[in-house]
Amino acid sequence: MNENTKDILCHEFKLERKVIDYVDDIENAITEKFREIDEIKAYNQFKVIKAMQENRLSSTDFYWTTGYGYGDIGRDKVESVYASVFNTEDALVRPTIASGTHAITLTLSGILRPGDELIAISGAPYDTLQKVIGVKGNVSGSLIEYGTIYKEIPLINNKIDLESVKKTISEKTKMVMIQRSTGYSDRRALTIDEIEEAIQSIREYNTEVIIMVDNCYGEFLELREPTDVGADIIAGSLIKNPGGGLALSGGYIVGKQNLVEQVANRLTAPGLGKECGLTFGTSRTTMQGLFLAPHIVAEAVKGALLVAKTYKELGFKIVPEIDDNRSDIIQGVELLMPERVSEFCKGIQAASTVDSYVIPEAWDMPGYEDKVIMAAGGFIEGSSIELSADGPMREPYYVYYQGGLTYEHCKLGVLMSLNNLYKKSLVDL
């Protein structure tokens, strides 16, 4: 970083010179790893371009209809492109899917019937999904209330316990669910190789059970996606990785045609399925966001790596570790004190381009058992592919950093979060 840049950071952003020099030295130590990230980016970028070309994406696909949305060629083209990118028979991609949790809920409730068994084989799922299933919170309309049998198999040393999975699957088991991302936990994301090993192991003794993967935060982190290694259906959010920071809202479900059809019937109505539902003119930004997604994801991963190295060198536990194979954009840091989580998030918020003047506070966020603090000053509200950080206010006080549309913005977030901690005497440099 040259002196002019350091000067503007000191004078305009009120950063301590010691903090700037520290992070600059950290960056110099990890630039070799950036080349590995760029190799994955290039592969995925070419894959997305080819999918758009093969499906003959046209400027007329960006027009949209009204009313029921019958004959919306843009909607159909978006879904064809997604099916190609994820190497699946079919896709459901809609702006009316409110979140990743909504996409997963549609998938589960669309496929499971009363008396069917669902087994989560990657440990406890993400906080919001626990309420969807019905294992936490007194929430009306949960899967368990509608008759789903639910079982959960903890990970062992961050690995799927394949022996226990084999013993647990029974004739009642309709679906096995894998959560790729770390969520609000102290484990790293499951890699595609690990997901592939689990799928192959399951298929050796059961060819009928449906294997579903929660793919949130994991798109374009690796050369392959879960559907490339045998997952029957996966789901995710458009305001995370695949939206590229441009998608205004939405979620996706891709997989086998008969399964996607069942989910579509849950989204609209039986018999209507994918044939109706407006896109409200979002096809252009959905496709442009997907085009940019491999590059944006690479920028975010570089930022996560900078966070990891910065706080690792200060003695904090991090998940994933520096040399782990990364399979989501999230970087967890165990800060041990609520004050550190708060100051970290305030620094990320202050680095944001939107609402930089807002001071985040922990609050009772819908779907969570504990108060959650969230720094999110994105152009798209709630977009976690943009620079953001959050965490539940519970021991051992992890903060989860993710996103950043440019690496430079990620670096500013690291600088300002660390500056807050340093000036409050919560870390020593």
N, C-alpha and C positions, 0 to 999 in steps of 0.2 A: 504494500500500500504506500503510495507516494505521500510526500509531506503536505501537498495541497489537500488531498483527501483527508488526511489526519487533522488538518487545521479546521476543515468544515465540520468534521465530527465533533471536535472539541468546542468550537464556538457556536455552531448552530444547534447541535444536539446535546450540548452540555455534558459530554463524556469525559471522563478522566483519562489523561494520556496513558497512565499505567494500564488501564483496562484495554485501551486500543492496542498498545504494544503487545500485551499478553495474548489477545485473540489473534493478532497478526502472526505471532510466532506459532500458535496452534494451527492456524491455516496452512502455514508452510510445511507443517509436518504431515499433512493428510492429502496434499494435492495429487500424489500418485494414485490414491484411491479414486479420485475423480475420473481418471481415465477408464477405470472399470465400469463406472456408472455410465459414462458416455457410450461405451460399447453396447450396453443393454438398451440405452436410449435409441441408438441408431437402428438396431434390429426392429424394435417396436415401432419406430417411426415409419420404416419401410413397410411393415406389416399393415399399418393403418392406411397408408396411402394406397397400397394394392387393393385392400378391401373396398375402398371408395371407388377406385377405378373399375374393378370387376363388377360392381353393382351399378355402374354407369350413373354415378351421382351427377345430377344436372341442376342448373340454376332454377329450373321449373319445380324442382323438388322442395323449394323453400316457400312455395305458395301454400296457403292453408284454407280449409273450409270452415263452415259454421255449423251450428245446430248439432246434429248427431255425429258429424265427422265422417260420414260415409264417403268412401272413395278418396281419402286423404293420402295422396301418393307420397307426400313428404314423410308422413308418419310411417308408411310401409317401407320406404327406402331407408330411413333411419334404422328400423328394426332389421332389415336385411344386412346392412353394413355391420351392425353389432353382432349378428349371427356369424358373419364372416370373420370378424376380428377375433371372436372367442371360439371359433371352430365348432359351432353348434348347429343343430337342425333348425332352431327357431329362436326368436327373441321377443321380449315385451319391453319397450322403452317408452315411458310416458312422463310428462311433466307433472301429472297429477299424483304420482307416487311421491309422497311428501319427504321421505328420508330413507336411509338405509334400513332402519328398523321397520319401516312400513313395507319396504320391498321384501324383507325376510318374512315378515308377518303374513303378507299375501302368499308367499311361497308355501309356508307351513300350513296356513289355514285353507289354502286352495287344494292341497294334495292330501292332507291327513283327514281321516274320517273318525267318528266316535269309535273308540275301542282300539284304534291304531296306536302303535308304540313309537315314540320318538326317543332316540338315544343321542345325547350330546357327548362326543368322544374326545373333545378337546378341553374338558373341564367345564367349569361354570361359564355360561355365555355372558356377553356384555350386559351391563346393568339394566338397560331398558328392555332387553329381550327376556330377562328373568320375569318381569311383570307380564309380558306377552304370554309366556308359557304358563305362569301362575305359581311359580315357586316363591315369589316375593310380592308383598303388597296385596291388599284386598281389592283386586281390580276386576270389575265385571267384564265378562266376555273373553277370559283367558282360554288358552287351549285346554288346560286341565278341566276347566268348568264345562267345556264342550265335549269332554270325554276322552281326551288324549291321555295316554299313559306316558309318563316322562321318566327317563332314567339319565343319569349323568356319570361319566367315567373320568376321574381326575387324570391329569397328565402325570407322568413319572419322569422327573428330571427333564422337563420340557419336551418329553416324547409321548406320543400316543401309546397307551398301554394296550398293545394289540392282543395280548393273551386275554385280558379282561374283556376287550371288545368281542372277541370270539365266543367267550363264555356267556356274554350278556345277550347277544342277538338271539332272538327266538322267533317262532312262527308268527307272533304278534307284531314283530318289529317291521314297521312300514318304511321308516326313514332313519338314516344316520346323518347327523349334522356335525360339520367341522367348522370352527371359527378360525380363519387364517390369521387375523390380526391379534395383537396383544390385548386390545380393549383396555379396561382399567385394572390391569393386573401387573404382576412383576415377572411375567414371562415374555420372551421374544416371540415374534410372529413365526408361525409354522412355514417352512419353506415348501416349494412345490415338490422337491424331492421327497420330503417327509409326507406330504399329502399323497403323493403317488404310491409310496410304500404302504400307507394305510389302505388305500383303495385296492391295491393289488392283493393285499392280505385278506381283506374282506371278500373280494371276489373269488378267492380260492375255495371258500366254503359257503358262500351265499351270492348267487347271481341275480337275485330278485330285489333285494333291499335297495331303496333309493338312496343315493349318496348326494347330499346337498352341502354346498360350501358357502359360508358367509364370506364374500370376497371384498368387503369394505376395506379401504385403505391399501389394498394389495395390487391393484391393477398396474401393469407395466413395470413392476419392480424386478421381474425376472423375464427370461425369454419365453417362458410358457405360463399358461393360466391353468387353474384347476380342471377346466373342461378339456384341456389338451392331454390330461393324464387320467381321464376316466370318470370325473365327476358328472353326475347326471344332470344337475341343475345348480346354478350359482346366482347370487343376487348382490346388488351393490347400489351405491348412490351416485347420482350425477353431480352433486356438489362436493364430491370427493374427487379422486383421481381422474376418472374418465371424462369428467366435464371440463377439464382443463382450465378452470377458473372462469369460463364463459357461460356454461349452462346455468340458467336462472333457477331451475328447480328440477326435481325428477329422480327417478330410479330406474334400474334395469333388472330384468331376469332373463337369463339365457340358458338354454339346455335342450333336452329332448322335446320334440314337437308335442307329444301327448301330455307332457308335464307342463309345458308353457301354456298349453290350451287350458288346462285346469286352473292355472293361476290367473289367466285372462278372464275366465268365467267368474272368478272371485272378485277381480277388479271391477268388472262391469256387471254382467249378469249371465247366467247359463243360457247359451244360445246366441248371445251377442259377442262374447269373447273379445277378440282383437279387432272386430269389424267396425267398432264405433269408439268414440272418445276423441275430443279435440286435442290438438297440440298447441293451440293458441299462438301460432306463429313462431314457435321455439325451434323448429327443425334446423334453421340456419345456425343458431348459436350452439345447439347440441352437436351438430356435425363439426363446426369450427373448433369447438372445445375438444372434441375427440381427436381431431387432427393435431392440436397443440399438446394433447395430454402426455405423450411420451417425453417431450421436452420439459414440460412443467414438472412432471413427476421427478425427472432427473435433477432439476434445480432444487426441489424440495428435499430429495434424499441427500444431496450435498449439504444442505442446511442442517439436516438432522445429524449428519456425521460431524459437522462443526460443533453442534451442541454437545454431542457425545464426548468428543475429545476435550472440549473446554472444561466440562464438569468432571470428567474422569480424572484429569490432571489435578483438580482441586480436591480429590479424595472421595467424591460421591459415587455411589453405586449407580450404574447405568444399565438400561435394557433397551435395545440389544447392546452387546459389547462392540468395540471398535472393529474387530475382525470377524464378527458374525456375518453370515450371509443374510442380507436384509430382505424381508418379504412384505414389509409394509412401510409406510412413510413416518410412522410414529417413533419418537425417541423419548423413552421414559427416564427420568432422573429422580432418584430417591433423595429428597431434600431434608427429611427428618423433622422439620419444623413447619408449622402452618405459616409463620411469618415469611419464611423463604418462598413457599409456594405463592403467597400473595404478592411479594415483591417481584418474583420472576414474571408472573402474569401481568403485573402493572407495567413492567418493562416491555413486554411484547405488545401490549396495547398502545403504549406510547410510541412504539416504532411503526404502528399501523398508518396507512394512508387515509383511512376512513375512521372517524371517531377516535382519533389519537388523543383527544383531550379528555376522554371518558376514563374514569377510574373503576376497574372491575372489582366487584365484591362477590363473595360467596353467597349463594341463594338456593332456595328450594326449587331446583330445576325439575320440571315434570319428567317422570320416569326414573328418578334416582332416589335412593334411600338416604344418602348423605347430601349435605350442602355441596354444591359444585361451584368452583370459580372458573370463569372462562374469559380469556382474552381473545377477541375476534373482531378485528376491524377491517373486514373484507368488503369488496365491492358487491359480493353476493352474501347476504346475511346468513351466517351459520356455515359458510363454506370452509371446510377444513383442508382443502387443497391450497387455500390462501394462508398467509402467516397467522398462526393461531397457537394457543396453548390453553390447557385446562387440566383440572384434576379434582377429584373428590376430597373434601376436607376430612380425611380420616388417616389414621396411622398406616404406614410409615411416611405419609405425606409425599406421595409421588406427584410430580408434574409431568404432563404429557405434551410434548411439543410436536407440531406437525405443520406441514405446508410451507408455502412461500412461492409466489409466481416467478420470482427471480432470485438467484443466489444472493445478490447484493442486498435484497430486502431481508433474506434470512440472516445474513451477517449482521445487519443493523439490529435485528431482533435479539441476536446473541449478545451483541455489545450492550444494548440498553437493559436487558435483563440482568446481565452480570454487573453493570454499572450500579443498578439499584441495590443489589446485594452487597456490593463492595462499600458503597456510601453509607449503608445502614449497619456496617460492621458485621454482616451475616456471613461473609467469606473473607479470607485473607489471600492476597496475591503476593 
